[in-house]
Amino acid sequence: MANHKTVALNIRIHPAKKAALIALAEKQRTDVTKLVLPQIDRLLETDVNDLPPPPVIAPDDELDIGESIDTRISFWPLPGDKSHISQYAAARMMKLGTVMKLILRGWITKNVPMPREELAVLAVTSNQLAAIGRNLNQLVKLAHAGHWPDSNELVDMLGETRHLTNQASAEIDAVVKSNLMSWENDHA
């Protein structure tokens, strides 16, 4: 026996008739669907010659999503959102369509949309912060071991730490400023 997919059928019915159907189904110890489906089949059998043939539906294992979707899907932002998206795109020098793809992909995957360039900057900044942490850990280990580096080595380590901290801070500020400018609302 083939397993056919079914679809929901929404109908408007008077509340009294709905209550009567539910009561009848309970009396016959079945549900309303099983009570109504034979009546639908009987109705369709009487006028079967006038009906168009049913569509051929492939089983799930035969469906290939890549082949079944061959049309372009278009969507546009609401007028109030378009200004925000335009500002976001302008701040990042991106096309509006690319921003829309990022937003859609972010909504589907539940990830915040961010361009690759910004993600790359954040990755570099993250690596710099890790390097700062390693430098500070080296200083702490040397202090606990009682071995102090000579003053030139200490000055070099602190200078590198300060340089990396300033660079990471500037990059983080740039990313935050870019995000604020792109999503800023003129009415806020």
Backbone as JSON Lines, residues from 0, in Angstrom:
{"i":0,"aa":"M","n":[0.85,-1.18,0.0],"ca":[0.0,0.0,0.0],"c":[0.89,1.24,0.0]}
{"i":1,"aa":"A","n":[0.69,2.12,-0.96],"ca":[1.51,3.32,-1.08],"c":[1.14,4.32,0.0]}
{"i":2,"aa":"N","n":[2.15,4.97,0.5],"ca":[1.94,5.98,1.52],"c":[1.81,7.34,0.83]}
{"i":3,"aa":"H","n":[0.62,7.9,0.78],"ca":[0.37,9.17,0.11],"c":[0.38,10.29,1.14]}
{"i":4,"aa":"K","n":[0.95,11.41,0.73],"ca":[0.95,12.58,1.61],"c":[-0.45,13.18,1.63]}
{"i":5,"aa":"T","n":[-0.79,13.75,2.75],"ca":[-2.08,14.43,2.87],"c":[-1.81,15.89,3.2]}
{"i":6,"aa":"V","n":[-2.78,16.72,2.91],"ca":[-2.69,18.14,3.23],"c":[-3.89,18.52,4.07]}
{"i":7,"aa":"A","n":[-3.72,19.59,4.82],"ca":[-4.82,20.06,5.67],"c":[-5.87,20.76,4.83]}
{"i":8,"aa":"L","n":[-7.11,20.62,5.23],"ca":[-8.23,21.29,4.57],"c":[-8.9,22.17,5.61]}
{"i":9,"aa":"N","n":[-8.83,23.47,5.4],"ca":[-9.44,24.41,6.33],"c":[-10.82,24.78,5.82]}
{"i":10,"aa":"I","n":[-11.81,24.58,6.66],"ca":[-13.17,24.96,6.28],"c":[-13.8,25.76,7.41]}
{"i":11,"aa":"R","n":[-14.73,26.62,7.03],"ca":[-15.49,27.37,8.02],"c":[-16.8,26.62,8.25]}
{"i":12,"aa":"I","n":[-17.1,26.43,9.51],"ca":[-18.3,25.69,9.87],"c":[-18.93,26.36,11.09]}
{"i":13,"aa":"H","n":[-20.23,26.32,11.17],"ca":[-20.94,26.91,12.3],"c":[-20.53,26.18,13.57]}
{"i":14,"aa":"P","n":[-20.33,26.91,14.66],"ca":[-19.9,26.26,15.91],"c":[-20.81,25.14,16.37]}
{"i":15,"aa":"A","n":[-22.11,25.26,16.15],"ca":[-23.04,24.21,16.56],"c":[-22.81,22.94,15.74]}
{"i":16,"aa":"K","n":[-22.55,23.12,14.43],"ca":[-22.28,21.95,13.58],"c":[-20.95,21.31,13.96]}
{"i":17,"aa":"K","n":[-19.98,22.14,14.3],"ca":[-18.68,21.6,14.72],"c":[-18.84,20.78,16.0]}
{"i":18,"aa":"A","n":[-19.59,21.31,16.95],"ca":[-19.82,20.59,18.2],"c":[-20.56,19.28,17.94]}
{"i":19,"aa":"A","n":[-21.52,19.3,17.0],"ca":[-22.27,18.08,16.67],"c":[-21.35,17.05,16.03]}
{"i":20,"aa":"L","n":[-20.45,17.49,15.14],"ca":[-19.49,16.56,14.51],"c":[-18.57,15.94,15.55]}
{"i":21,"aa":"I","n":[-18.08,16.76,16.46],"ca":[-17.19,16.25,17.51],"c":[-17.94,15.25,18.39]}
{"i":22,"aa":"A","n":[-19.17,15.57,18.74],"ca":[-19.97,14.66,19.58],"c":[-20.23,13.34,18.86]}
{"i":23,"aa":"L","n":[-20.55,13.41,17.55],"ca":[-20.79,12.2,16.77],"c":[-19.51,11.36,16.68]}
{"i":24,"aa":"A","n":[-18.37,12.02,16.48],"ca":[-17.1,11.3,16.4],"c":[-16.78,10.62,17.73]}
{"i":25,"aa":"E","n":[-17.03,11.3,18.83],"ca":[-16.8,10.7,20.15],"c":[-17.74,9.53,20.38]}
{"i":26,"aa":"K","n":[-18.98,9.66,19.92],"ca":[-19.96,8.58,20.08],"c":[-19.52,7.35,19.31]}
{"i":27,"aa":"Q","n":[-18.94,7.57,18.11],"ca":[-18.48,6.44,17.3],"c":[-17.03,6.06,17.63]}
{"i":28,"aa":"R","n":[-16.46,6.71,18.63],"ca":[-15.09,6.44,19.09],"c":[-14.07,6.56,17.96]}
{"i":29,"aa":"T","n":[-14.13,7.66,17.27],"ca":[-13.2,7.97,16.19],"c":[-12.94,9.47,16.23]}
{"i":30,"aa":"D","n":[-12.17,9.96,15.28],"ca":[-11.99,11.42,15.24],"c":[-12.77,11.99,14.06]}
{"i":31,"aa":"V","n":[-12.88,13.3,14.02],"ca":[-13.7,13.97,13.02],"c":[-13.16,13.7,11.62]}
{"i":32,"aa":"T","n":[-11.86,13.63,11.46],"ca":[-11.28,13.39,10.13],"c":[-11.74,12.05,9.57]}
{"i":33,"aa":"K","n":[-11.66,11.02,10.39],"ca":[-12.08,9.69,9.92],"c":[-13.59,9.64,9.68]}
{"i":34,"aa":"L","n":[-14.3,10.51,10.33],"ca":[-15.74,10.58,10.13],"c":[-16.09,11.29,8.82]}
{"i":35,"aa":"V","n":[-15.33,12.31,8.47],"ca":[-15.65,13.14,7.3],"c":[-15.04,12.58,6.01]}
{"i":36,"aa":"L","n":[-13.86,11.97,6.08],"ca":[-13.18,11.5,4.86],"c":[-14.02,10.54,4.01]}
{"i":37,"aa":"P","n":[-14.72,9.57,4.58],"ca":[-15.56,8.71,3.73],"c":[-16.64,9.49,3.0]}
{"i":38,"aa":"Q","n":[-17.17,10.53,3.63],"ca":[-18.18,11.36,2.97],"c":[-17.58,12.12,1.79]}
{"i":39,"aa":"I","n":[-16.34,12.6,1.96],"ca":[-15.65,13.29,0.86],"c":[-15.39,12.32,-0.28]}
{"i":40,"aa":"D","n":[-14.93,11.12,0.04],"ca":[-14.69,10.11,-1.0],"c":[-15.98,9.79,-1.76]}
{"i":41,"aa":"R","n":[-17.08,9.64,-1.03],"ca":[-18.36,9.33,-1.66],"c":[-18.79,10.48,-2.59]}
{"i":42,"aa":"L","n":[-18.59,11.7,-2.16],"ca":[-18.94,12.87,-2.97],"c":[-18.09,12.93,-4.23]}
{"i":43,"aa":"L","n":[-16.82,12.64,-4.11],"ca":[-15.93,12.7,-5.27],"c":[-16.2,11.57,-6.26]}
{"i":44,"aa":"E","n":[-16.61,10.41,-5.78],"ca":[-16.89,9.27,-6.67],"c":[-18.07,9.54,-7.59]}
{"i":45,"aa":"T","n":[-19.01,10.35,-7.14],"ca":[-20.18,10.62,-7.98],"c":[-19.84,11.49,-9.18]}
{"i":46,"aa":"D","n":[-18.89,12.4,-9.05],"ca":[-18.53,13.29,-10.15],"c":[-17.08,13.08,-10.58]}
{"i":47,"aa":"V","n":[-16.58,11.86,-10.51],"ca":[-15.17,11.59,-10.8],"c":[-14.8,11.88,-12.25]}
{"i":48,"aa":"N","n":[-15.73,11.77,-13.19],"ca":[-15.41,12.0,-14.6],"c":[-15.17,13.48,-14.9]}
{"i":49,"aa":"D","n":[-15.73,14.36,-14.11],"ca":[-15.58,15.8,-14.35],"c":[-14.33,16.39,-13.69]}
{"i":50,"aa":"L","n":[-13.61,15.6,-12.89],"ca":[-12.47,16.12,-12.15],"c":[-11.18,16.03,-12.96]}
{"i":51,"aa":"P","n":[-10.27,16.98,-12.77],"ca":[-8.96,16.87,-13.43],"c":[-8.16,15.75,-12.77]}
{"i":52,"aa":"P","n":[-7.19,15.17,-13.49],"ca":[-6.4,14.1,-12.88],"c":[-5.55,14.66,-11.74]}
{"i":53,"aa":"P","n":[-5.32,13.85,-10.71],"ca":[-4.52,14.34,-9.58],"c":[-3.06,14.51,-10.01]}
{"i":54,"aa":"P","n":[-2.35,15.45,-9.39],"ca":[-0.94,15.64,-9.74],"c":[-0.11,14.46,-9.28]}
{"i":55,"aa":"V","n":[0.96,14.2,-10.02],"ca":[1.87,13.11,-9.65],"c":[2.85,13.67,-8.63]}
{"i":56,"aa":"I","n":[2.88,13.04,-7.47],"ca":[3.76,13.48,-6.4],"c":[4.82,12.41,-6.19]}
{"i":57,"aa":"A","n":[6.08,12.82,-6.29],"ca":[7.18,11.87,-6.11],"c":[7.36,11.59,-4.62]}
{"i":58,"aa":"P","n":[7.74,10.36,-4.29],"ca":[8.04,10.07,-2.88],"c":[9.24,10.89,-2.41]}
{"i":59,"aa":"D","n":[9.38,11.02,-1.08],"ca":[10.45,11.82,-0.5],"c":[11.83,11.4,-0.98]}
{"i":60,"aa":"D","n":[12.05,10.09,-1.13],"ca":[13.38,9.63,-1.5],"c":[13.72,9.93,-2.96]}
{"i":61,"aa":"E","n":[12.73,10.23,-3.79],"ca":[12.99,10.56,-5.18],"c":[13.14,12.06,-5.4]}
{"i":62,"aa":"L","n":[12.77,12.88,-4.43],"ca":[12.86,14.33,-4.59],"c":[14.3,14.78,-4.45]}
{"i":63,"aa":"D","n":[14.73,15.61,-5.37],"ca":[16.03,16.25,-5.28],"c":[15.77,17.74,-5.21]}
{"i":64,"aa":"I","n":[16.04,18.32,-4.06],"ca":[15.7,19.72,-3.84],"c":[16.39,20.62,-4.86]}
{"i":65,"aa":"G","n":[17.63,20.31,-5.22],"ca":[18.35,21.14,-6.17],"c":[17.68,21.17,-7.52]}
{"i":66,"aa":"E","n":[17.08,20.08,-7.94],"ca":[16.43,20.04,-9.24],"c":[15.0,20.57,-9.18]}
{"i":67,"aa":"S","n":[14.35,20.46,-8.03],"ca":[12.95,20.85,-7.96],"c":[12.78,22.37,-7.89]}
{"i":68,"aa":"I","n":[13.78,23.08,-7.41],"ca":[13.68,24.54,-7.31],"c":[14.49,25.14,-8.45]}
{"i":69,"aa":"D","n":[13.79,25.63,-9.46],"ca":[14.5,26.21,-10.59],"c":[14.11,27.66,-10.82]}
{"i":70,"aa":"T","n":[13.34,28.24,-9.92],"ca":[12.94,29.62,-10.08],"c":[13.7,30.49,-9.09]}
{"i":71,"aa":"R","n":[13.81,31.76,-9.42],"ca":[14.46,32.7,-8.52],"c":[13.46,33.16,-7.47]}
{"i":72,"aa":"I","n":[13.92,33.31,-6.28],"ca":[13.08,33.8,-5.2],"c":[13.5,35.24,-4.92]}
{"i":73,"aa":"S","n":[12.56,36.14,-4.94],"ca":[12.85,37.55,-4.68],"c":[12.1,38.0,-3.44]}
{"i":74,"aa":"F","n":[12.75,38.82,-2.66],"ca":[12.08,39.44,-1.53],"c":[12.68,40.82,-1.34]}
{"i":75,"aa":"W","n":[11.86,41.73,-0.84],"ca":[12.27,43.11,-0.66],"c":[12.01,43.52,0.77]}
{"i":76,"aa":"P","n":[12.84,44.4,1.31],"ca":[12.6,44.88,2.67],"c":[11.4,45.82,2.7]}
{"i":77,"aa":"L","n":[10.82,45.95,3.87],"ca":[9.75,46.92,4.06],"c":[10.33,48.32,3.93]}
{"i":78,"aa":"P","n":[9.52,49.31,3.58],"ca":[10.06,50.66,3.38],"c":[10.85,51.19,4.58]}
{"i":79,"aa":"G","n":[10.4,50.95,5.79],"ca":[11.13,51.41,6.97],"c":[12.46,50.7,7.15]}
{"i":80,"aa":"D","n":[12.52,49.44,6.75],"ca":[13.75,48.67,6.89],"c":[14.74,48.95,5.78]}
{"i":81,"aa":"K","n":[14.24,49.42,4.64],"ca":[15.13,49.63,3.5],"c":[16.19,50.68,3.81]}
{"i":82,"aa":"S","n":[15.82,51.73,4.56],"ca":[16.82,52.75,4.88],"c":[17.92,52.19,5.77]}
{"i":83,"aa":"H","n":[17.56,51.32,6.72],"ca":[18.56,50.69,7.59],"c":[19.5,49.79,6.78]}
{"i":84,"aa":"I","n":[18.91,49.03,5.88],"ca":[19.71,48.11,5.08],"c":[20.6,48.9,4.12]}
{"i":85,"aa":"S","n":[20.09,49.99,3.58],"ca":[20.9,50.83,2.69],"c":[22.07,51.44,3.43]}
{"i":86,"aa":"Q","n":[21.84,51.89,4.67],"ca":[22.94,52.44,5.47],"c":[23.97,51.37,5.8]}
{"i":87,"aa":"Y","n":[23.5,50.18,6.13],"ca":[24.39,49.06,6.42],"c":[25.26,48.76,5.21]}
{"i":88,"aa":"A","n":[24.63,48.71,4.03],"ca":[25.35,48.41,2.8],"c":[26.34,49.53,2.46]}
{"i":89,"aa":"A","n":[25.92,50.77,2.63],"ca":[26.81,51.89,2.31],"c":[28.02,51.94,3.23]}
{"i":90,"aa":"A","n":[27.81,51.66,4.52],"ca":[28.92,51.7,5.47],"c":[29.95,50.62,5.17]}
{"i":91,"aa":"R","n":[29.51,49.53,4.55],"ca":[30.42,48.42,4.26],"c":[30.79,48.34,2.78]}
{"i":92,"aa":"M","n":[30.33,49.32,2.01],"ca":[30.57,49.35,0.57],"c":[30.16,48.04,-0.09]}
{"i":93,"aa":"M","n":[28.93,47.61,0.21],"ca":[28.39,46.38,-0.33],"c":[27.15,46.69,-1.15]}
{"i":94,"aa":"K","n":[26.78,45.75,-2.02],"ca":[25.54,45.89,-2.77],"c":[24.36,45.55,-1.86]}
{"i":95,"aa":"L","n":[23.22,46.16,-2.16],"ca":[22.01,45.91,-1.36],"c":[21.61,44.44,-1.44]}
{"i":96,"aa":"G","n":[21.76,43.82,-2.62],"ca":[21.41,42.4,-2.77],"c":[22.28,41.5,-1.91]}
{"i":97,"aa":"T","n":[23.56,41.84,-1.78],"ca":[24.46,41.05,-0.94],"c":[24.05,41.14,0.52]}
{"i":98,"aa":"V","n":[23.67,42.35,0.94],"ca":[23.21,42.53,2.33],"c":[21.94,41.73,2.56]}
{"i":99,"aa":"M","n":[21.03,41.74,1.59],"ca":[19.79,40.97,1.73],"c":[20.09,39.48,1.84]}
{"i":100,"aa":"K","n":[21.07,38.99,1.06],"ca":[21.46,37.58,1.16],"c":[22.01,37.28,2.55]}
{"i":101,"aa":"L","n":[22.85,38.18,3.07],"ca":[23.4,37.99,4.42],"c":[22.3,37.92,5.46]}
{"i":102,"aa":"I","n":[21.33,38.82,5.34],"ca":[20.23,38.85,6.31],"c":[19.4,37.57,6.23]}
{"i":103,"aa":"L","n":[19.08,37.15,5.01],"ca":[18.29,35.93,4.84],"c":[19.05,34.72,5.37]}
{"i":104,"aa":"R","n":[20.32,34.6,5.01],"ca":[21.13,33.48,5.48],"c":[21.26,33.53,7.0]}
{"i":105,"aa":"G","n":[21.42,34.73,7.55],"ca":[21.51,34.87,9.0],"c":[20.22,34.46,9.69]}
{"i":106,"aa":"W","n":[19.07,34.81,9.09],"ca":[17.79,34.45,9.68],"c":[17.58,32.93,9.62]}
{"i":107,"aa":"I","n":[17.95,32.33,8.49],"ca":[17.76,30.88,8.35],"c":[18.67,30.12,9.29]}
{"i":108,"aa":"T","n":[19.94,30.53,9.38],"ca":[20.91,29.79,10.19],"c":[20.99,30.28,11.62]}
{"i":109,"aa":"K","n":[20.21,31.31,11.95],"ca":[20.19,31.88,13.3],"c":[21.54,32.48,13.69]}
{"i":110,"aa":"N","n":[22.29,33.0,12.7],"ca":[23.56,33.68,12.94],"c":[23.42,35.13,12.53]}
{"i":111,"aa":"V","n":[24.1,35.98,13.25],"ca":[24.07,37.4,12.92],"c":[24.8,37.62,11.6]}
{"i":112,"aa":"P","n":[24.21,38.36,10.67],"ca":[24.89,38.59,9.4],"c":[26.08,39.51,9.56]}
{"i":113,"aa":"M","n":[27.22,39.08,9.06],"ca":[28.42,39.9,9.07],"c":[29.21,39.6,7.82]}
{"i":114,"aa":"P","n":[29.68,40.63,7.13],"ca":[30.48,40.39,5.93],"c":[31.79,39.69,6.26]}
{"i":115,"aa":"R","n":[32.35,39.01,5.26],"ca":[33.59,38.25,5.46],"c":[34.74,39.14,5.9]}
{"i":116,"aa":"E","n":[34.79,40.37,5.35],"ca":[35.89,41.27,5.7],"c":[35.87,41.59,7.2]}
{"i":117,"aa":"E","n":[34.67,41.84,7.73],"ca":[34.57,42.14,9.16],"c":[34.9,40.92,10.0]}
{"i":118,"aa":"L","n":[34.47,39.75,9.55],"ca":[34.82,38.53,10.28],"c":[36.33,38.32,10.27]}
{"i":119,"aa":"A","n":[36.98,38.63,9.15],"ca":[38.44,38.49,9.08],"c":[39.12,39.45,10.04]}
{"i":120,"aa":"V","n":[38.61,40.69,10.12],"ca":[39.18,41.67,11.05],"c":[39.0,41.2,12.48]}
{"i":121,"aa":"L","n":[37.83,40.66,12.79],"ca":[37.6,40.15,14.15],"c":[38.5,38.96,14.46]}
{"i":122,"aa":"A","n":[38.76,38.11,13.46],"ca":[39.66,36.97,13.68],"c":[41.07,37.46,13.98]}
{"i":123,"aa":"V","n":[41.54,38.45,13.24],"ca":[42.87,39.01,13.49],"c":[42.92,39.62,14.88]}
{"i":124,"aa":"T","n":[41.89,40.36,15.24],"ca":[41.83,40.99,16.56],"c":[41.83,39.94,17.66]}
{"i":125,"aa":"S","n":[41.1,38.87,17.44],"ca":[41.08,37.78,18.42],"c":[42.46,37.17,18.6]}
{"i":126,"aa":"N","n":[43.17,36.98,17.49],"ca":[44.54,36.44,17.58],"c":[45.46,37.4,18.31]}
{"i":127,"aa":"Q","n":[45.29,38.7,18.08],"ca":[46.12,39.69,18.78],"c":[45.84,39.67,20.28]}
{"i":128,"aa":"L","n":[44.58,39.56,20.64],"ca":[44.25,39.48,22.07],"c":[44.83,38.23,22.71]}
{"i":129,"aa":"A","n":[44.84,37.12,21.96],"ca":[45.46,35.9,22.47],"c":[46.96,36.1,22.67]}
{"i":130,"aa":"A","n":[47.61,36.82,21.74],"ca":[49.05,37.09,21.88],"c":[49.32,37.97,23.1]}
{"i":131,"aa":"I","n":[48.45,38.94,23.34],"ca":[48.6,39.78,24.53],"c":[48.5,38.92,25.79]}
{"i":132,"aa":"G","n":[47.52,38.03,25.8],"ca":[47.37,37.13,26.95],"c":[48.6,36.26,27.17]}
{"i":133,"aa":"R","n":[49.18,35.76,26.07],"ca":[50.39,34.94,26.2],"c":[51.55,35.76,26.76]}
{"i":134,"aa":"N","n":[51.71,37.0,26.29],"ca":[52.78,37.85,26.8],"c":[52.61,38.12,28.28]}
{"i":135,"aa":"L","n":[51.4,38.41,28.69],"ca":[51.16,38.67,30.11],"c":[51.38,37.41,30.95]}
{"i":136,"aa":"N","n":[51.0,36.25,30.42],"ca":[51.24,35.0,31.14],"c":[52.73,34.74,31.31]}
{"i":137,"aa":"Q","n":[53.53,35.06,30.3],"ca":[54.98,34.89,30.42],"c":[55.53,35.77,31.53]}
{"i":138,"aa":"L","n":[55.06,37.01,31.61],"ca":[55.52,37.91,32.66],"c":[55.14,37.39,34.05]}
{"i":139,"aa":"V","n":[53.92,36.89,34.18],"ca":[53.47,36.37,35.48],"c":[54.27,35.14,35.87]}
{"i":140,"aa":"K","n":[54.51,34.23,34.92],"ca":[55.29,33.01,35.22],"c":[56.71,33.37,35.65]}
{"i":141,"aa":"L","n":[57.31,34.33,34.97],"ca":[58.66,34.75,35.36],"c":[58.67,35.38,36.75]}
{"i":142,"aa":"A","n":[57.65,36.15,37.06],"ca":[57.58,36.79,38.37],"c":[57.41,35.76,39.48]}
{"i":143,"aa":"H","n":[56.58,34.73,39.25],"ca":[56.36,33.69,40.26],"c":[57.58,32.79,40.41]}
{"i":144,"aa":"A","n":[58.32,32.61,39.35],"ca":[59.51,31.75,39.42],"c":[60.69,32.5,40.04]}
{"i":145,"aa":"G","n":[60.55,33.8,40.21],"ca":[61.64,34.58,40.78],"c":[62.69,34.96,39.76]}
{"i":146,"aa":"H","n":[62.44,34.67,38.52],"ca":[63.39,35.03,37.46],"c":[62.84,36.23,36.71]}
{"i":147,"aa":"W","n":[63.46,37.33,36.93],"ca":[63.04,38.53,36.22],"c":[63.86,38.66,34.95]}
{"i":148,"aa":"P","n":[63.21,38.98,33.86],"ca":[64.0,39.22,32.65],"c":[64.79,40.52,32.8]}
{"i":149,"aa":"D","n":[65.83,40.62,32.0],"ca":[66.59,41.87,32.09],"c":[65.71,43.03,31.62]}
{"i":150,"aa":"S","n":[66.11,44.21,31.93],"ca":[65.25,45.37,31.68],"c":[64.94,45.56,30.2]}
{"i":151,"aa":"N","n":[65.88,45.27,29.32],"ca":[65.62,45.42,27.88],"c":[64.54,44.44,27.41]}
{"i":152,"aa":"E","n":[64.63,43.2,27.89],"ca":[63.64,42.18,27.51],"c":[62.26,42.55,28.06]}
{"i":153,"aa":"L","n":[62.22,43.04,29.29],"ca":[60.96,43.45,29.9],"c":[60.35,44.64,29.16]}
{"i":154,"aa":"V","n":[61.17,45.59,28.8],"ca":[60.68,46.75,28.05],"c":[60.15,46.32,26.7]}
{"i":155,"aa":"D","n":[60.84,45.39,26.03],"ca":[60.38,44.9,24.73],"c":[59.03,44.18,24.85]}
{"i":156,"aa":"M","n":[58.89,43.32,25.89],"ca":[57.63,42.59,26.07],"c":[56.48,43.55,26.38]}
{"i":157,"aa":"L","n":[56.72,44.52,27.24],"ca":[55.67,45.48,27.58],"c":[55.34,46.38,26.38]}
{"i":158,"aa":"G","n":[56.34,46.74,25.61],"ca":[56.11,47.55,24.41],"c":[55.28,46.8,23.38]}
{"i":159,"aa":"E","n":[55.6,45.51,23.18],"ca":[54.82,44.7,22.24],"c":[53.39,44.53,22.74]}
{"i":160,"aa":"T","n":[53.24,44.32,24.05],"ca":[51.9,44.18,24.62],"c":[51.1,45.47,24.43]}
{"i":161,"aa":"R","n":[51.72,46.62,24.69],"ca":[51.03,47.89,24.51],"c":[50.66,48.12,23.05]}
{"i":162,"aa":"H","n":[51.57,47.79,22.13],"ca":[51.3,47.96,20.7],"c":[50.13,47.08,20.26]}
{"i":163,"aa":"L","n":[50.14,45.8,20.67],"ca":[49.05,44.89,20.28],"c":[47.73,45.31,20.91]}
{"i":164,"aa":"T","n":[47.78,45.8,22.14],"ca":[46.56,46.26,22.8],"c":[45.97,47.46,22.07]}
{"i":165,"aa":"N","n":[46.8,48.42,21.72],"ca":[46.32,49.6,20.99],"c":[45.77,49.23,19.63]}
{"i":166,"aa":"Q","n":[46.45,48.31,18.93],"ca":[45.99,47.89,17.6],"c":[44.66,47.16,17.7]}
{"i":167,"aa":"A","n":[44.54,46.24,18.67],"ca":[43.28,45.51,18.84],"c":[42.15,46.47,19.22]}
{"i":168,"aa":"S","n":[42.44,47.43,20.08],"ca":[41.43,48.4,20.48],"c":[40.96,49.23,19.29]}
{"i":169,"aa":"A","n":[41.89,49.66,18.44],"ca":[41.51,50.45,17.26],"c":[40.66,49.63,16.3]}
{"i":170,"aa":"E","n":[41.0,48.36,16.1],"ca":[40.22,47.52,15.19],"c":[38.83,47.23,15.74]}
{"i":171,"aa":"I","n":[38.75,46.99,17.03],"ca":[37.44,46.76,17.65],"c":[36.6,48.03,17.54]}
{"i":172,"aa":"D","n":[37.2,49.19,17.8],"ca":[36.47,50.46,17.67],"c":[35.96,50.66,16.25]}
{"i":173,"aa":"A","n":[36.77,50.31,15.25],"ca":[36.36,50.48,13.85],"c":[35.17,49.59,13.52]}
{"i":174,"aa":"V","n":[35.19,48.34,13.99],"ca":[34.07,47.42,13.71],"c":[32.81,47.9,14.41]}
{"i":175,"aa":"V","n":[32.94,48.31,15.67],"ca":[31.77,48.79,16.42],"c":[31.22,50.06,15.77]}
{"i":176,"aa":"K","n":[32.09,50.98,15.38],"ca":[31.64,52.22,14.74],"c":[30.93,51.92,13.43]}
{"i":177,"aa":"S","n":[31.47,50.99,12.66],"ca":[30.85,50.61,11.39],"c":[29.46,50.04,11.61]}
{"i":178,"aa":"N","n":[29.32,49.18,12.62],"ca":[28.0,48.61,12.93],"c":[27.03,49.67,13.41]}
{"i":179,"aa":"L","n":[27.49,50.59,14.27],"ca":[26.61,51.64,14.76],"c":[26.15,52.55,13.64]}
{"i":180,"aa":"M","n":[27.07,52.92,12.76],"ca":[26.71,53.81,11.65],"c":[25.73,53.13,10.69]}
{"i":181,"aa":"S","n":[25.92,51.84,10.45],"ca":[25.08,51.18,9.45],"c":[23.68,50.9,9.95]}
{"i":182,"aa":"W","n":[23.5,50.71,11.24],"ca":[22.17,50.41,11.76],"c":[21.55,51.59,12.5]}
{"i":183,"aa":"E","n":[22.24,52.73,12.5],"ca":[21.75,53.88,13.24],"c":[20.44,54.39,12.65]}
{"i":184,"aa":"N","n":[19.52,54.73,13.52],"ca":[18.21,55.22,13.08],"c":[18.18,56.73,13.26]}
{"i":185,"aa":"D","n":[17.77,57.45,12.22],"ca":[17.71,58.91,12.29],"c":[16.68,59.39,13.3]}
{"i":186,"aa":"H","n":[15.68,58.57,13.59],"ca":[14.59,58.99,14.48],"c":[14.88,58.66,15.94]}
{"i":187,"aa":"A","n":[15.96,57.94,16.21],"ca":[16.24,57.52,17.59],"c":[16.83,58.66,18.4]}
